[in-house]
């Protein structure tokens, strides 16, 4: 029985320019876990773009009832 869903990938966009990507992958439908991965162009580091994208994808994960140790992650943000 396959309990893993395919990854959901999103572009991180500034204006009309894609500056990176973020994904929710390894989504396990049995134990409600997943992984978050991202890539951001170095010119856009330390400007809050990845943090904002991370928060948005965490919100999506919550809607999907994915645990992902969310309380621990939120304390670090």
Secondary structure by P-SEA (a helix, b strand, c coil): ccccccbbbbbbcccccccccccccccccccccccccccccccccccaaaaaaaaaaaaaaaaaccccaaaaaaaac
